[in-house]
Amino acid sequence: MNKPMSKIEKLIAELCPRGVELKELREIGTLIRGNGLQKKDFVEDGVGCIHYGQIYTYYGTFADKTKTFVSAELARRLKKAQKGDVLISGVSENIEDVCKPLGWLGGEICISGDMFAFRHNQDTKFITYLLQTPDFKRYKARFALGAKVIRVRQDKILDYKIPIPPLPIQQEIVKILDNFAKLEAELGAELEAELQARKKQYEHYRENLFAFGEETEKKSLGDVGEFIRGKRFVRNDITQEGVPCIHYGELYTHYKTWARESKSYLEPILAAKLRTAKTNDVIIVAAGETIEDIGNGVAWLGESDIVIHDACFAFRHNLNPKYVAYYLQTNSFRSQIKRFISSGKISSINAAGLSKAIIPIPPIAEQERVVTILDKFDSLVNDLSDDLPAEMNARRKQYEYYRSQLLAFTPLNKENAN
């Protein structure tokens, strides 16, 4: 960062040695409010358009192509954004998304109501970066109105003051911030590729570790254990303390292969009416929105019993519990239960279907050896999965720090400007 900063300092000394003038947005441009575009108006092909919600759900910081289109007939009646405009969302349920900027670098497009196109005479990327700063976020929060739906008035946006250095300085700052964004994206892609490679390697070893020969006994799950279905409770029943419980949705959103502690709890009076899994049971999810959710299992290694939801089974057996849980992740198990899964809005499987799946039964010592190897792989992949967002967050904070430094100018003292 030293070289680019030195160059900027040189430009500042040359072009604005007494400071940089602060101007309201209205002094450098105008806001054009969109109109009359609804999601139902989208067509497969036609004139490019952006709906206000897409600014914070689909697009990043800059864009030159639209995701959606409207007919040429409707487009004639709609307000337009031009290349170089900064698109600004005007409404959201989330304060973070209100006034989110999108630097538009493409051709003319239609824009919906509840968003603005800021047409100006400065560098588009420079303005966009300024509207991402903590200062602007604090400013908009003071004027954001509404409970369920939050809005910021057009005049309040235009009241915001920003530093306006000469264009060569704006362009040099943009180069640096663009490069930071590029490096951040490359790092994210590199870390994600590494994670996927480790996952594939892990899956390969897992499949091979369960590929026992003919000499290894194989039995159906129904022959080596029993399935105990949970009883119904709802998310509103869950408390911060009490009797440990597992809601079926948590099996594929929170838990991994095994657990000793629960995320959720129930009041003792309600828990006494429900069914529990015991230590070393494998809790298997039996319902979900996708087929891939069905059959996920967690080995319960906690010291106490745990209440299970009615979309779960406790599989009680005499095998190594983690061995069973790892086996439930294999392609072999998945392919066996697939034909027993009923699908619709909610996919599900019953105990009879799960019972038919065949599992290899090596000696306990071999089961423990498999578990030891897979525990190491599992830990490696999970550590990398945890490191990815942590590393990206660290880079993002570094980027935001430098962005704030680059966009912090000494205000012009107008009395001494001459």
Buried (B, 14 or more C-beta within 10 A) or exposed (E): EEEBBEBBEEBBEEEBEEBBBEBEBBBBBEBBBBBBBEEEBBEEEBBBBBBBBBBBEBBEBBBEEBBBBBBEEBBEEBBBBEEBBBBBBBBBEEBEBBBBBBBBBBBEBBBBBBBBBBBBEBBBBBBBBBBBBEBBBEBBBEBBEEEEEBBBEBEBBBEBBBBBBEEEBBBBBBBBBBEBBEEBEEBBEEBEEEBEEBBEEBBEBBEEBBEBEEEEEEEBBBEBBBBBBBBEBEEEBBBEEBBBBBBBBBBBEBBBBBBEEBBBBBBEEBBEEBBBBEBBBBBBBBBBEEBEBBBBBBBBBBEEBBBBBBBBBBBBBEBBBBBBBBBBBBEBBBEBBBEBBEEEEEBBBBBEBBBBBEBBBBEEEBBBBBBEBBBEBBEBBEEBEEEBEEBBEEBBEEBBEBBEEBBEBEEBEEEEEE
